[in-house]
Amino acid sequence: MALHTPLSGCYPDLQSLLHRASMFTPPFFLRPSMNASHYLPRQATAVRLAVLLACSAFTWAQADSGDETPGVESSVKLPSQAKGKPPSWAGKAYRQGVVSVANPYAAEAGAKVLEQGGNAVDAAVAIAYALNVVEPQSAGIGGGGFMMIHLAGTGETFTVDSREKAPAGATPDMFEAILPANLRSRTGLSVGVPGMVRGTAMVVEQHGRLPLAKLLQPAIDLAEKGFAATPRFSSVSCTDRALNSPESAAYFCPGGVAPTPGTLVKNKPLAETLKLIAAHGPDCFYKQMPERGCDIAQGIVEGQARTEIVVGGVTQAGAPGRMTLADLEAYQPAIREPIEGIYRGYKIKSMAPPSSGALTVIQILKMLERFPLADADAGYGFGSVKTLNVMAEAMRLAFADRADWMADADFVPVPTKGLIDSTYLNGRSAMILPGVRMTTDPLPGDPRMFETSGLTPARAVAKAPPVTGPDNGTTHFSVVDKWGNVVSYTNTIESSHGIGTFAGFYRPDGSFRNHGFLLNNELTDFNTVRSTNRVSGETGYNDVQPGKRPRSSMAPTMLFSPEGTPILAYGSPGGATIINSVVNITVNLVDHKMGLQEAIDAGRISVASASVTGNGSVQLEPRLPAASIQGMSALGYRITGGDVGSVQAVLIDQKTGKQYGAADDRREGTVIGLPRR
């Protein structure tokens, strides 16, 4: 039976009914005090239910308000969404491209590039560099990320892996002597060889329309001329991690006071660094070339070799990093095929190892597929205890597998096929009993027999799972251009402010040569304590090795129609919760038939560990119904609150070709659609 949706060609009479039914639906923007479940009785009318069974309701919340409607324009004046006000762009349709970004200035940079004739790849690269200026705590050239690209002309979908690498001098035990453990992510030892500059330069050369120097110009202007500090920039500027070195403290928290929102912020050292890259290309970042003024590599190596850190205002000994100039010069990004899965007829493509994103997302969704998540009459439906319960258990099972089996497949035999094999996941899903919390923490399964025929499955040994470091910086943005090219890009320096130290070095006269960008702490995404695979008995797959990329949770994702054309590009920051943000959005769209903005605004659940007892917990956003949160607690779950992720998405209507964007108010999400006035 063919699957018909308004995105892949819905019947006209159903489209008409759908429009009529949408008159009874909630507004596109739900304030934090509201939640989508309050509207479920209105949505469950007979007419609407009949329509939604035949047509996915991606389209009803994307009502076309005119192709010429302008998007939000960013300037030094704070846009309304940065002040917590409802966005004015929800549901508007565009034709010439859309950007959805977690910061208004970076969104403007991407939109301008599209207006200047750039494609989605060009716009994404411009956004990434602009974010280094205006959201430096989350991402930048001192880190790396994953970019998923769909080329409309060829139908090809691929990913660019610019994930950081461990230096040649890294060893499996290098973090174990650092105590207390919470200092591991603040020392130079945690800095990986950064990949963003090589990755972006490569993709622009191969698939862009504009030169890299032109794409750097918006970021150079923002750094040199300044931008008005947004509330988010101000709120994190005086955190202890931002004060980890004298130079970062002076920039982010001058005089011990965070810049108030609206304060002009400049970063001239970063502007000079970006000018060097624009003039001399990526080699100026990765190679020491004094004849050209290229000393950035020296700043990276000496920055991560510092012997002191500042914790709670007290200077103490740090652990210098092991990166050398040779490690920097040797870095190369990788082109990888995405991992693909099917959820209720829709194709999902996301990031392959070294990210655990795609494998864990697909595992969770496939384990949920046997449950009627949309059926309120059966006790399910959005935000119900039954739905949250089975989602939590699926997350626990998937994260048990993630801990042991997922890592850099260039170094270890990750069973990528076995982990998402239907038979294997049917067995894992059978462990989920609605209305029941597993009281024993689930152990990893053995997917190897589904990877290689004839292998006898082993039984997991109950012992401590691998230990991983913090992972909560990061940013995500999505772009579509007028030609139909699509980019989903997640970029990071790991924890907020990375190690809290700028790349730079002290000159012989004692002055500091500041390069203006923060160094990552990605290597704490490895197991910081040596481990053993609990099933195979081998050395832990995510243990440190020279040249290896640490396991990531980043999951730049695209959803495709059954025919294989892209519908949606989306993703999120948030460490291990990235995976669960992508799952939540997918379930909201496919199962709960929400519109795109409604799906992003709705409350989320996240479980980022197999354990939900002791130190483990289920994170339930307060946007979810209070009764459901209480119901989950009654099942024995340890509940925590707080925001889960920040999703930015773009959508292409499969019938009309119209383009839409939706962004997350959990940060300063901004959508700009083209054309605009």
Beta strands, then each sheet from edge to edge (+ up, - down):
strand 1: 97-101
strand 2: 144-150
strand 3: 157-161
strand 4: 227-228
strand 5: 264-265
strand 6: 308-311
strand 7: 314-317
strand 8: 334-336
strand 9: 339-343
strand 10: 346-350
strand 11: 475-481
strand 12: 486-492
strand 13: 502-506
strand 14: 512-518
strand 15: 557-560
strand 16: 566-571
strand 17: 605-606
strand 18: 618-620
strand 19: 639-640
strand 20: 648-652
strand 21: 659-662
strand 22: 670-673
sheet 1: 8+ 3- 2+ 12- 11+ 1- 22+
sheet 2: 4+ 5-
sheet 3: 6+ 7-
sheet 4: 9+ 10- 15+ 16- 20+ 21-
sheet 5: 13+ 14-
sheet 6: 17+ 18- 19-
end
